Amino acid sequence: MKSFHEYMMRYRGAKLASQKKERELAEWMFHDHDFPKHSCDYDEISRYLEWNIPFTDALRLFDQLWEDYIETQR
């Protein structure tokens, strides 16, 4: 199973304007050395984001992206 971090790296450098926030979150995850990069655990990642939120709606975005991530893992 791919980690959530690996899944998010698809958004690094995304050119579509509609993926601006996804790109921003992916870039932040890439540069944050403490992000749980190998985790596939919703609670672990969610707690990390709650304590280290990179921008206002990051948690809402994470929840949406998590659903997509789970779908791609099936």
C-alpha positions in Angstrom: 0.0 0.0 0.0 1.2 3.5 -0.9 1.6 5.9 1.9 -0.6 9.0 1.9 2.6 11.1 1.4 3.4 9.1 -1.8 -0.2 9.6 -3.0 0.1 13.4 -2.4 3.3 13.8 -4.3 1.2 13.5 -7.5 0.1 17.1 -6.8 3.6 18.6 -6.5 4.0 21.0 -9.4 0.4 20.6 -10.5 -0.4 23.2 -13.1 -4.2 23.2 -12.9 -5.7 26.2 -11.1 -8.3 23.9 -9.6 -5.5 22.0 -7.8 -3.9 25.0 -6.2 -4.6 24.0 -2.6 -3.7 20.3 -3.3 -0.4 21.6 -4.7 0.2 23.8 -1.7 -0.5 20.9 0.8 1.8 18.5 -1.2 4.6 21.0 -1.2 4.2 21.6 2.5 4.2 17.9 3.1 7.3 17.4 1.0 9.3 20.1 2.8 8.1 19.2 6.3 10.8 16.8 7.6 8.6 15.7 10.5 5.5 14.8 8.5 4.7 11.1 8.9 5.8 10.2 5.4 5.4 6.5 5.6 2.0 6.5 7.3 -1.2 5.0 5.9 -3.1 5.8 9.1 -5.8 8.5 9.0 -5.6 9.3 12.7 -1.9 9.7 12.8 -1.8 12.1 9.8 -4.9 14.0 11.0 -3.4 14.6 14.4 -0.2 15.7 12.9 -2.1 18.2 10.7 -4.1 19.4 13.6 -1.0 20.3 15.5 1.0 21.7 12.5 -1.7 23.0 10.2 -0.1 24.7 7.2 -3.1 26.8 6.1 -6.7 27.4 7.3 -8.6 24.8 5.3 -5.9 22.1 5.2 -7.9 19.7 7.4 -11.0 19.9 5.3 -8.9 19.4 2.2 -7.1 16.5 3.9 -10.4 14.8 4.6 -11.4 15.1 0.9 -8.1 13.9 -0.3 -8.1 11.0 2.1 -11.3 9.7 0.6 -9.7 9.7 -2.9 -6.6 8.1 -1.4 -8.6 5.2 0.1 -10.4 4.7 -3.3 -7.1 4.4 -5.1 -5.8 1.8 -2.7 -8.7 -0.6 -3.4 
